[in-house]
Amino acid sequence: MLRRSPEEDEEMLQAAHAAMYFWKIVGKPSNHAHAAQLLAHVYALLRLPGPAAHYLGKSLPHFTQHDCAPWELAFAHAVAANVASAKGDTAAHAEHYLQAKAAAEHITDAETREMFAATLRVVPAPNP
């Protein structure tokens, strides 16, 4: 498992907040949703379920209630699985993890598939 230093954790969190700030100024709703998703993922990686759930609530509806590309849905469910894991919600964790993998089957671009695979590697797999 990849280990980050406390300084790297802080830099990751600051970069995610900077992205959110930027996209709130110049972006469209889809950009806002992606930025909130990034923050949800970062907070989940830091095992801070409160803020992770907050930002997931700002992003997940965009991806599940609108017509999105398969890669967007796959990443949305992967992040939701990570947030659920951080919260200790085993049922939601398993469900979103499976939905992420199912959505990823429809990603046709090789580079995007690799980015998704890299993301899923940092999301804990649910217990069988």
LINGI-V497799 format. One record per pair of residues at least 6 apart in sequence whose ideal C-beta (glycine too) atoms are under 8 Angstrom apart, sorted by the first residue. I is the first residue (numbers start at 1). GAP is how many residues later the second one is. Records with the same first field share a line. If there is no record, write none. Layout:
BEGIN
I=GAP / GAP
END
This chain:
BEGIN
2=120
4=8
9=37
12=30 / 33 / 34
13=29 / 30 / 33
16=19 / 22 / 23 / 25 / 26
17=22
19=16 / 19
20=15 / 16 / 18 / 19
22=13
23=8 / 9 / 11 / 12
24=8 / 11
27=8
29=33
30=32
32=26 / 30
33=25 / 26 / 29 / 30
34=25
36=19 / 20 / 22 / 23
37=18 / 19 / 22 / 23 / 26 / 38 / 39 / 42
39=12 / 16
40=12 / 13 / 14 / 15 / 16 / 18 / 19 / 39 / 40 / 42 / 43
41=11 / 38 / 41 / 42 / 78
43=6 / 7 / 8 / 9 / 12 / 40 / 43
44=8 / 35 / 38 / 39 / 41 / 42
45=37 / 77
46=6
47=39
48=38
49=34 / 37 / 38 / 39
52=30 / 31 / 34 / 35
53=30 / 34
56=23 / 24 / 27
59=17 / 20
60=16 / 19 / 20
62=6
63=9 / 10 / 12 / 13
64=9 / 12
68=8
70=33 / 34 / 36 / 37 / 38
71=32 / 33 / 36 / 38 / 41 / 45
73=26 / 30
74=26 / 27 / 29 / 30 / 32 / 33 / 42
75=25 / 41 / 44
76=24
77=19 / 20 / 22 / 23 / 26
78=18 / 19 / 22 / 38 / 41 / 42 / 45
79=40 / 44
80=12 / 16 / 20
81=11 / 12 / 13 / 15 / 16 / 19 / 42 / 45
82=40 / 41 / 42
84=6 / 8 / 9 / 12
85=8 / 38 / 39 / 41
90=36 / 37
93=31 / 33
94=32
97=26 / 28 / 29
100=20 / 23
101=19
104=9 / 12 / 13 / 16
107=6 / 9
END
